[in-house]
């Protein structure tokens, strides 16, 4: 294992949005990751940045979710530092929901990464455009070319839609981790965390999907199907001699100490983008999000009476295929571990 080095990196905007968008795109899978890191988000980001990945990560937009936006932004930067990819621009987004302040959940620790890293990249907010503005500009100037991977609450996406109403028409694909279409839930009965964190944003985004187009949704029921034995996470994936895994073992430390199984979700969304062949079944549907109620706020309802559809639900994936991807993609890391 390479020697771990520690340093604080001050990150400024490397170029304006206009100059950045003038650069040619690298391939046909150009991805903006909208995220709330979170150790599970960090793992998904590292899969996207692996040398095995076919994706070109254009930008990362951070949102309040697992923890507040200051921490999610710094966690995104630390993850890029681990991958030696600080060339990718990171934009800080909303620090609250569309209507109400988000209820964060320190599931992965109070900083979102296991409270185990002594130093994190310092972020100069004054030099950065808001994430929603960046999303709107990137899609507007690259119509039909950008895939958005949404693995946090949809606040930034909803705000970007207000700025640029054609966002969902001009994007190539949107992949959303969120919702529970069979009542599985997780946060509350029938309620999944990302939709619960900002139901108004989710409701707005689903309501704005253009007729004849769908967004891809990975609901909690599908993620639950691929929960893996804790022993596999600790003693197979966790024993890889990889900087990615060394980092993730610490980031997930709080969860792994109390878990009985290893639950994954954001990683499933990343795997689907990188290798659509792992999708085993889908269902087109029209989804609505409940924004009121003491127990049902954030719940997703499938309206089978509706004449059109707005989502493609991923209802089954190849569990063994995802395990193989995790082992291969997360083993392919830089030699030097840049965290402390």
N, C-alpha and C positions, 0 to 999 in steps of 0.2 A: 504494500500500500504506500502511495506517495506521501511525503511529509505534508502535514496540514499547515497552511500559512494563514495568517490573520492580518487583515488590514481593513480600514474604513475607506470606502470609495464615495466621493462626492460626485453625484451624477447630474449633469446639466443637459439641456436639450442639445443634441448633437447638430440638429439642423431644424429649420422651421418646418411646419407641416407642408408648406408649398414645395420647398426644396426636397423634402423626403419623398413626396408623392411624385416628383419628377423622375425618381430613380426607377429603372426597369424592374419588373417583378421576375423572380427567379424561375418559377414553374407554374403548373396549373393548379396547385393547391396552396393558395396564399391565405394565411389565417390570421385573424385578429382574435386574441384570447381575452374574453371579458371574465374577470375572475376575482375571487375574494380569499386569497391564500391565507390560512388553511394548508395543513400538511397534505391532504388529499389533492388539493389544487396544485401544490408544488410537484407532486408526483406526476400529475397529468401534464404539467408544463414541461417537465424533464423528458417525458415520453415524446412530446412534440419536438423537443430540441435535440434528441438523440441523433447521432450520426446516421442511424438506420432510418430515421424519419424521412418521409417524402415531402413533408410540409415545409413551407417557407413562412416562418412566423414574422408577420409584418409589424405587429405592435402588440403590447399588452395594456389593457385598460383595467384599472383596479376599482373595486366598489366595496362599500361596507357590507359585511355579511358574517362570516365566521368571527371576525373582529372588526374594529373600526378601520376607516379607510387609510389612516396614517400607517397602521400596522400592515394592512393588506398591500399597500404600495411598497413599503420597505421589504415585506416578505417576497413580493414579486422580484424586486431588485436582488435580494439575496439569492433567490433561485436562479436568476440569470447569472449572477456571479459564480455560483457553483458550476453552471454549464459553460462558463467562459463566453457568455453571449451578452455582455453589457452594451453591445452595439444595437440591440433591439430597444426602441423607445418605449418607455413606460409612462402612461398618463394616469394621474390620480383623478378619480371620479367622485361620485356623490358620497357625502358623509351621512346621509339620511335617506329614508324612503321618499316616494313621490308625495305622500300625504303625511305620514307619521314617521317618527324616528324609529329606525330599525331596532329590533330586539336581538342583539348579538348573543352568540352562544360560545363560551370558551371551551368547546368540546376538545379542541386540540391544544389547550393551554391558553393563558391570557394574552399571549402575543400571537397565537395561531400556529406556532411552530414548536410547541413543546416546552416553551420557556427555558430553552437549553443553549441558546447562542449568545455569547457574551458581547459580540459586536455585530452590528448590522450596517448596511450601506446607509449613508445619510442622504436625504432627498431634499433638494432645494425646490420647493413648490412654486416659487415666484417665476420660474422660467418655463413652466409647463402649461399648455392648454388643458382645459377640462376634458376628461375622457369622452364625454358625450359629443363635444365639438370635434374631437379627433375622429371618433367613429363616423360621424356624419360626413366629414371632409374626405376621409379615406374611401368610403363607399361611393360618394358622389363623383369623385375623380377617377374611380376605377370600376365603373359599372360592369356587372357581370363577372367580376374577377375575384371578389373577396368572400371568403367563408368566415363567419363569426361563430366561434365556439364559446357558448355561454355556460359557465360552470359556477355562477354565483347568482344572487338576486338580479332581476332584470332592470334595475333602476337606470343604469347607464343606457341600456338599449331603448327604454321608453323615452328618456330625455332626448336621445339622438333622433328618435322618430318625431318628436316635437320640433326639433331643429330642422330636420330634413324628412318630410313626410313620405318621400319615395324610397326611404331606406330599404324596406323589405322588398320592394320591386327591383331595386338595382343590385342588391346583394346576390351573390351566386348561391349561397346556402347559409342557413342558420341552423345550428345544432344546439339544442337547449337541454340541459340537465335540470329536471324539475317536475313537480306535480306527482299526483298519485291518482290514477284513473280507476282503480278498483278498491279504493278505501284503505290501502295498505298504510299510507302515511309514514310516520316516524317521529315527527315533532308533536303532533296531536293525532287523534283518530282521523284518518283520511287526509292528513295535511303533511306535506313534505316541506323541508326546511327552506329551500330557496323561494318557493311561492309564499310561504308563511312570512318570510322576512319582508317582502314588499308585494302584497297581493294586488295593489292598485297597478303597479308596474306590469306584472304578469297579465292581468286582465286587459290592460291597454294594448300590450304587444300582441296578444292572441286576437284581439278584436280588429287589429289593423293588418292582418295577413291578407294580401290581395286575393281576390277570387281567382281560382285557377292555379294558385301557388300554395305550397304547404311549407311549414317549418318542421324540422325533425326534433322529436321530443323523446328523451330517455326518462321514463317515469321511475319512481322509487321501486315499483314491483319488479322491474327488469334488473335494477341494480341488486336487489335482494337475492335474485336467482343466482348470482355469481359470488355470493359470500364464500370465502375460502377458509380452510382450517387455519387456526392461529399458528399451528406448528409449521405449516408451509410458509407462512409469512416470516416467521422467526428463523427457521432453520434451513430453508431453501432459498427464497428470495433474499432474506436478511443476511445470508452468509456470503453473498456475492462480493468479491473484492473489487468494489466500484466506489468512486467518490459519490456518485448519485445515491447509492444505497447507504453509505456511511452517513451522509447528510439526512436521508429520509428516516433511518433508524432513530436518529435523535429527534427529528421533527415529529415523529409519530410516537415517541416514547411514552407520553402521558396516556395515550389511548391503548397502546399495546400492553401496558401494565395491568389494565383492568378488563381487557377484552376476552371474550370466550371464543369468538370467531373473528376473522378479519373481513370487515365490510368495506366494499369499495363502491365508488359512484363516479366521481370526476374522471377516474382512470378509464371507466367504461366509455364515457363520452369521447375521450381522446382516442381510444382504440378504434372506435367506430369511424372517426374521421380518417385515421391513418390506414385502416384496413376494413373497408365496408364488407368484405367477405365474411366477417365474423357475425354479421346480422343474419339471424335464422328466420325471423318472422316479423312482420309489420302489420299495422292496421291504420287506415286513414280514418280520421275522426274530426268532429268539431268540438273543441274544448272551450269551456267557460271557467272563470275563476271567481269564487265567492269572496267578496270584500267586506262583508259584514258578519255579524253573529259572534256569540261568545265562544262557541266550540268549532264552528265551521269556517271561520275566517282563514283564507288561504287554501281552502279545499278546491279541487278541480273536478268539474262535472263534464261528462261526455253527453252531448246532446245529439242523440241518434235521429231526432226529428228534423234536424237542420238539413236543408237541401244541398249545402256545400260542405266542404271540409277545410280545416285550416292547419291541421297537423298530420304528420306521419309518425305514429307511435311506434317505437322500437319495442316489441313485446317479448322477444327472445334473442339471446346472443350465445355465441359459442364460448363456454366457460374455459375449456381447455385451450382454445385459441387465444384468449386473453391472458391466461397464465403464461403461455409461450411468449407472447409479446412483452409482457412485463419482464421476464427473464432476459430476453434479448435486448430490448431497448434500454433497460436500466443498467445493463452491464457495460454499455457502450458510452463511457464517460471520459472526460479529460483525465490525464494522469495526475495532475496536481489538484489537491482538494483545497479550494479557496474559501474556507470558513473556519470559525473558531468557536 
